[in-house]
């Protein structure tokens, strides 16, 4: 399964909201440096979908605010 995620970095509060069934909007405190924001977004997506962290893999959008994650079951 694939999940599209729109990311905002440098937010004051972390938030995860659902836009559609397969689209999430995530705000994280981390800056987009040294892959810190991508790691935190991955953790938030795993927690939101109640899957282990190892099941969530970033497949597109490493340097973009629009990302696609693959969720393996």
ABEGO torsion letter per residue (X at the ends): XBBBBBBBBGBABBBBBBABAABBBBBBABBBBGGAAAAAAAAAAAAAAGBBAAABBBABGAABABBBBBBBX
